[in-house]
Amino acid sequence: QVWGTEVARRSFHDDIWIAALENKLRKTTDDVVISDCRFPNEIKSIRNAGGIVIRVVRGPEPAWYDAALSLNRGPVGNITWALSREQLERSKVHASETAWIGTKFDAVIDNNADGLDRLYSQIKDLVLAHQAPKDGPSV
């Protein structure tokens, strides 16, 4: 977390990991799954590239989840914003754990009971549906 966020993102550029990924993607024609995405600019770059963003939920949300959601909504019209910020600071939760909270995902998968095979199957189905022609087959 310190290297990825405090050193790389804050010292060099917020988009450093996006640029690194885009460089790798230019060198391949393979489909790609990005298994971890933590910041809004990273999520936006996936969508800009034509990708979809899927959240996999396992277990209960952490105790600080609602505070992160409130903080990420911003202060305008949000009376709990300042309290949420204080709660997260007291919890010592890293920004990379909270910045994505509040994102509108293209799909959410509950992975609490069915195991890895079911998870992989659900992800594959979502990816295939995303790749399918929107207007049906061409003739």
Secondary structure, DSSP 8 states (H G I E B T S, - for coil): -IIIIIIIIIII-TTHHHHHHHHHHHT--S--------SHHHHHHHHHTT---EEEE-S---TTHHHHHHHHH-STT-TTHHHHHHHHHHHT--HHHHTTTT---SEEEE-SSSHHHHHHHHHHHHHHHHHS-TT----
